[in-house]
Amino acid sequence: MRKGAKAGIVGAVFTVMVGGAGYGAYNFLSALNGDGGTGGTSTNQAGTATTKKSGPPSSSEVKETTAKFFAAWEKGDAATAAAYTNNAEKAEPLLTSYGETAHITGVKITPGTASGDTVPFTVKAKVAYDGKSKPLDYKGTLTVVRGVSTGKALVDWQPSLVYPGLKNMDDTLVTGESASPPIEAVDRNGKVLTKEKYPSLGPILDELRAKYGEKAGGTPGVELAIHHADPNTADTSLLTLAKGKAGKLTTTISASAQAAAEQAVKRYAQSSVVAVKPSTGEVLAVANHRTDEWNAAFLSEVPPGSTMKIVTAATLIDKGLTTASGPAPCPDSVMWEGQTFHNLKNMKPNESATLADSFARSCNTAFIKYVKSLQTESLTEEAQSRFGLGRDNWKTGIPSFDGSIPAAGGPDKAANLIGQGQVQMSPLNMASVTATAMTGTFRQPVIVAQSLDDRELATARGLSASTVQQLRAMMNRTATSGTAAGVMSGLSGRIGAKTGSAEIGGQTNSDSWFTGYRDDIAAAAMAQDGGHGSDAAGPIVAAVLRTGG
């Protein structure tokens, strides 16, 4: 349930603070004072200090600790169960809510065969509320660790061991009348969209339900749900005890494009993709392959690498500094404000290169050589006024990020031109950039029709016909004979693309970025730690473009 749900969340569910500090401070104090508040120096019954155990817990300790923890949990004795963990202050409120606000009873926990210090288990229970009940069965895993201060064998506390969907330390379980009526989401052609068939849409459907459930005409049911600590995150429904009436909600999604996107991201870890219809701004597909179930496709804020050169090229053209057929020499390196910028390894310099040449090869230095001819705010103004980015005013229908292209001085002024520095984007932003470059008109992306709630959409000037013609020619060249040619081969119709890779501190490989279009579909993808643009993000985009929307 979201804020204001009718299920009562009792006072036992709260965040315990240590000395005015939050969880981070608690972890620090715990390491000094007793691993979850369960002790300090080990003593025997006579009060004599005993030798504190060290090293990994033995198999007998794992079995004993697990049995005691499960026994207390089954009885609904939250305080005792929490005492067998290394974070009692966080464990007790959640274990209390398990019985009191989630109304889960008749708990029977069966441990599986331990693998070292890790124990799988199954839970069989019942959720009962207001005369309605349903069985609740699920599997979990816990790990037993050695307490730093006490030397005791303790359950390593993670909310997910209580229920797999719990991620945040302050998320909780509640059962009651749902805060929003259920929805039957359908695609642009009336095909039903479910999270079972399209897993990436799970959190998106939750957001749509929270915002548009009542407008869709449904009535609430009774359900067990995860109530997220983040007030901006919709509740996650887990089990329906009594069905409400689902209201029909039409989205802009294309089921065929969505299916292709879901399959494409499965091949690459921590990857995301968005496809839009350039002629309308409608979102055709959004998919994520992530361990955290976060909608990074709409919400990530990361450097987009050389895909940003679409905006930079438009800036150079609109400022009259060069044209697609004009000069953009590609030296081996360029110095700006004390920082030396290089190209990708093995790229040969070309002092006679045109902008189209350097764009198709993705030459960094060609773009950075123009930094001294640009004002500090030039790239920012182009991104905002022409591409509709960075004004924090997109209203897609669900939470989204509009991009950020701050006016920066020093080395970042140059780095911003190649999608590094302080520039931050999401795949949604870059799909929109490509759509604008292709049509000349900025159409703010939407996932549900504006008419549903009469929200005000963002606007921008767009691009001149001349700039559009030049951008499309450069992107087509990149797709047919440049860095994107291998990935885009075999695609018919009007095509264009731009590759990118973004260096991220602490990562072994760069983030892989790719954006492209085919007829009336534009898509952009990002794969964290994925390498060059054509290595991971490129195949994802190509797979979506093949559907034709």
N, C-alpha and C positions, 0 to 999 in steps of 0.2 A: 504493500500500500504506500502511496505517496503521502506527503504531509497533509494532514486533515482526514486521513482514512478513519473509518468508524471503528476499526478494531482497536481496543485499548492497549497501549504499550505501557506496561506497568513501570513503576519507579525503579524496579530492580535493573532495568536495562539502561545503563548509563556508563559514561567513560570515567574511570577512576583516574584522578590526577595525583602525581607524586610531587609534593613540594611546589605546586603550581605549574609543573611541567607536564608535558604530554607523554605519549608512548615512547618516543625516542629517549627521553630522560629516564623513563622507567627501566628500559632495557639496560641503561648504564648502571643505575643503582642496583638492579637485580643481579648483575654480574658481581657486584661487590658484596651484597647483603643477603643473598640466599635464593636466587633462581626462582622468582615468582613468589617470594614472600614465605617460603616454606621452611626456612631455617637459616642457621649460620654455621657455627662450629658443631660438628657431630658429637653427640654425647650418648653414653649408655644410660640405663635406668638409674644408676647410682649417681649420675651427674658427672662421671669421669670422662674426660675427652678421649675420643677414640680416633683411630687412624682413618682419615678421609680417603675413600676409594677414588681411583683415577682410571683413565683409559676408557675404552668403549664398554657399555653395559654388557654383562654376560647374558647368555641365552636365558638363564633362570631369572635374572633381573628383568629382562624384557618381558618374559611371560608373567611374572608376578605384578609388575607395574601395570601392564596392560589389563590384567584381570581385575585389579583394584579400581582402575579408572573406569572400565566398562561397568563394573558392578554398581559404582556410585552413580554413573550416568543413567543406568537403567532404573534405579530407584528414584531418580529425580533429585538427588542430593547434589546440587550444583557446587556448593562450597567444598565438599569433600572431593568431588571429581576434579575441581579446579586445583586443589592442593597437590594433586598428582601430576600437574603440568609445570612447566618452567615459566609460566606467565599467568599466575592465578588472577591477577587484577583484570586481565582481559578475558580470561576463560570463564569466570564465574557469571558475568552478566549475560553472555551468550548462552551458556548452558541453562541459566535461569529462564531466559526467554523461550528456550526450546519447549519447556512445559507450560509456562504461564501465558505467553502471548502467541506462541505458535500452536498451543493446544495439542501437542503431540504426546500421546499416552501409549501404554502397553508396549514399551520399548524392549526389544530383545536384540542383543548384539552378539553375533557369532564371529569369533576371531578365526582367521585362516592360518595357513602355515607361514611362520615368520621367515623372512629372508634377512638374516643378520639382525639389525636393529629396526627393521621395517616390518610392520604387521598389517596385512590386509584384513578387512572385516566387512560383514554385511549387517545392515540394520533392517529390522522389520518392526513396524510400529503402526499406529493409527492416528489420524488427525480427526478430531471431533470438535464440532462447533455448532451451537444453536440447533441441536437435534440432528445435525447432518454429520456423517463421518465417511472416511475413505481410508483404505490401507496406504501406507507409505513404505516402500521398499527401496533401498539404494545401497551402493557399495562405497567404502571409504578406505583410506590408508593412513596410518600414523607411524611416527618414528619415535623411538625412545632414545634419549640422550643422557649424558652424565651432567648433573648439576655442577656448575662452575664452583660455587662456594660450598655447597653441602656435600657434594660427591654422591648424591642420591641419583638413582635412575628415575628420570622424569619424562613424561610425554612432551615432546616438542610441540608447543601450542601453535596451531594454525587454524583459523576459522573454518577452512575447507574440510577439516576432519569431522566437524559436526554435520556439515552438508556440503557436497562438492562445489556447489555454486557460490558459496560464500568466499569472497576474496579479501575485502577490506576488514581490518580489525574491528571496525565499529558498525559494520553491517549486522542486521539482525533478521530473525524470522518472525513473521506475524501471520495470523489467520483471522479473517473477518471479511466483511463486505468489501469488495474491491473498490479502490479509489476511483477507478474509471471503468466504464462499461467495456466489454470485449468488442473487438472489431473483426470483421471479415475483410481483410485487405485483398484487393484485386489489382491485377496489372492493368495497363492501358487498354487491353482488349477484353477485360472481364475475367481473366484467369486467376483463380484463387492463389494467394501467396502465403505459404506457411513457413515457419522456421524449421520444421522438420524437413521440408524439401529444399529450402534455401537457407542454410544455417546462418549465413552472414546477415540475413535480415532479422534475426532474432531480436537483438537490442534495438534495431530500427523500428520494428513493429511495436515494441514496448513503448518507445518514444511517441510513435504515432497514436497509439492507444491512449496514452496519458494526455496528449494534447487535443485529440480529435474524437475520443470515444463518445462524448456526449453529443457533439455535433453530428456524428454519424447515426445517431438515433437509437443507440443500444441502451440496455439497462444492466446495472452491475450484478455480478454473481457473488458467490462466497468462495474464497480461495486462500491457499497457503502461498505466501510470496516472500521474496527477499526484499526487505526495506533497506535501501542503500543509504549510507551516511551522507553521501553527496546529495544535497537537495535538488541538484540539477539533473540527477539520474533517475529515470523512471523505475518503479518497482518491477522486479522480475517475477512473473507468475510461475509457480512450481506445480501446483496441484489444484484442480478445480473441484470443490465439494458440491457446489450447486451452480449450474450454468446460468449466466445472465443471457440476455438477448443481445446477440452480436449485431452491431450496426455495420452496414456495408461502406467501406472506404476505398475509393478509387485512387490509385497512385499513378505516377508517370512511368513506373518500372515496366520494362519489356521482359516477359518471362523467358524468352529465348536468349536475350542478351545476359540476363541475370544468371541463367544456367551456365552459360559459357564462362562468365566471370567467376562463378563459384568453382568450376573445375580448374580454371587457369591458375588461380591463386593457391590451390592446393599443392602445386608443384614447388612453391617457393616459400620458405619460412618468413614470417613477419612481413607479409606482402599485402598490398591493398590496391584496388583499382576502382575507378569511376568512369562511367560513360555517359555522355550527354548528347542531346539532339541539338545541333547548332542552330537550326532554324527556329527553335522555340525555347531553348534553355532547359527543357525537361530532362530529368535524370532518368536514364534508361537502365542503368545497372550500378550497383555498389557492392563490393565484396571485400572481405578481409580474411586473411589467414593468420591469426594471432593467438597466442596463448592466453591473453588477457581479455578477449572478447570485446575489445575497445574498437569503436568505429574510427580507426585511424584514417580511413579514406576521406572522411569529412572533417576530422578534428586534429590531425597531426600538424605540428608546427615545426618543420624541419627544412634545411636548405635543399632546394630542388636541383642544384647543380646546373649543368649546361642547358637544361630545358628552359631556363630563364633567359637564354639568349634570344628567344622569340620576342620577349618584351624589350630587351636591350637593342636588338636590331631595329625594332619599330621606333625606339627612341632616337637612334642615330639617323634613321631616314626622316622622321618627322622634324628633327632639329636641323635638317639640311646638311649634315656632316658627311654623308656618303649615300650611296644607293646600292641596290643589289648588284649592279654591274660596276659600281664605283670601287675605289681603293679600300682595302682592309688588309694590309700586309701582315704576314704571319711570321714574326721572328722567333728564334728559339726561346728567348726569355725577355721579360720587361720588368723594369724596376719602377716602383711607385711608392713614395713615402717610406723608403727604407726597406720595403719588402719586395722580393723577387718572385715573379710569377712565371710558371713554366707551362708547357703543353703536356699532353700525354706522352709517355715514353715512345720513342722511335718515330715521332711525327717530324717530318722534314720541314725546315723553314721554307717559306715562299714569300719573298719580299714584293712580288708583283701580284699577289692574290687579290681577288675582288671580295666583296662582302659575301657573295654567294659561295665563293670557293671556301672561305674560312668558316662560314656557317655549316656547310655540308661536311667539312672535316672536323668541326667543333674545335677550332683553334682558339684557345684562351687569350693568347697574347694579342690577336687581331682586335679583339673587343677592348681589352685593357689599354691598348695604345691610344684609344680615344678618350680616356678618362680625363685628361687635362683640358679637353675641349668641352666637357660637360660641366654644368653647375652641380653643386652638391645635391640639389633637390630634383635634378632632371629626371632620373629614373623613377623616383617616387611619384612625381607628377604624371608621368606617362602611365604608370601602373594604375594610378587612381582614376585619372580623368578619361583614359582611353579603354582600359581593361576592367574597370570597376573593382579593383583590388584595394585592400588595406584601409577601408573606411569603417569597418566593424558595423556594417548595416545590411548584410545579406540575411534574408529570411526565407530559408529553403523549405521550412516546414518541420525540421528537426534541428537540433544543435549543430552548428557548423562553424568553421573558421574561414575568414575572408582573405587570409594572406597578410603578410606584413613586409613592407619594403621601406624601411625608414631612411630618411636622408642621413647619410653617414659621411664623415670625413676620414682622413688618414688612409691607411691601407684598406679599410672596409669599403671606401668609396669605389675602389677598383674591384675588390672581391665581390661586391654586390652585383657587378655587371655580368659575372659568370655564375650567379646563383649560389654564392658562398657568402662569407661575411655575415651580415645581419639579416639577410633575406630569409623569410620563412614561408613555406607553402604546404598545402595538402594536395593529394591527387585531385580532389574536387577543383581546387583553384587552377591547377595546370590543365585540366580538361576544359575548363571555362576559357582559359587563355587561348588554347588551340581553337576552340569554337569561335572566339572573337576574331582571331587572326584569319580564320577561314571565311567568315561572313562579313567582317567589318563592323558588326553590330554586337554590342555587349548585351546579352540576355541573361539576367541573374538566374542561376540554376534553381530549380524547384523540384521537390519530390511529390508534392500534392499541389493541386491547382490553387492559384491565388484566390479564386472565387470562393473557396471553401471558408475562408475567414477574413477576406478583404484586407490581408496584410499588405503593407507598402513594400514593394520590391525595390532593390537598389538599381540605380541607373548610371550610365556613363556616356561620354560623347561617341565612343567607338573610333574607328579608323577610317581614313580616307580611302577612296577606291584605289589610288596609286599605291599606297602602303600595303593594302590587302593583296594587290596583284603581286607585289614584290615578295611579301612573306610567303604566299602560297607557292610561288615559283621556287623559293629557297627550300621550303619544306618538302616540296615534291622532289627536288633534286636530292635532298638528303635521303628520302625514302627510296629513290630509284638507283642512285649511284654513290651515295654518301655513307655515313656511319650507320644508317638504319636500313640499308638496302637488303642485307641478309634476312633480317626479321620480316620486312614488309614484302619480300618477294612472293609472287603468286596472288597478291591482292589486286583485284581489278577495280575499275572506276577511278574517280578522282581521289588520289591519295597524297598524303604528306606526313612528315614525322620530324621529331627531334629527339636525339639521345641525350642522356645526362648521367653524370656520376657526381656524388657529393661526398667530400671528405668530412668525416665526423670524428672528433677526438675520441680516442680510446677504442675505436673499432679497427679490426685487422683489415677489412675491406671497406671500400666506399659503399654508400647507398646507391642502388641502381634505380635510375629514373628513365622514363620513356613516355612520350606523348605523341599521338598521331591522329589522323582523321582518314575516313573513307566515306565519300559521299556525305550523307547527312548523319554521321555519327562521329563523335570525337571522344577519345579516351586517354586517360593518363594513369600510370601505375608507378608504384614505388615498392622496392624490396630492400628492407634494412640489411646492411652487410652483404648485399647481393652482387657487388662488383660493378662492371661497366653497364651502361644502359641497355645494351643488346643482350647481356647475359641473363637477366632475370625479368626486369620490368618489360622489356621489349616483347618477349614471347607472350606475356600476359595480355598486353594491349592488342597484339596481332590477333590473338584468339577471340577477343571480344569484337574487334572490327570485322572479322569474318562473318559474324552473324548478321551484319547489315542493319542491326537495331531491331 
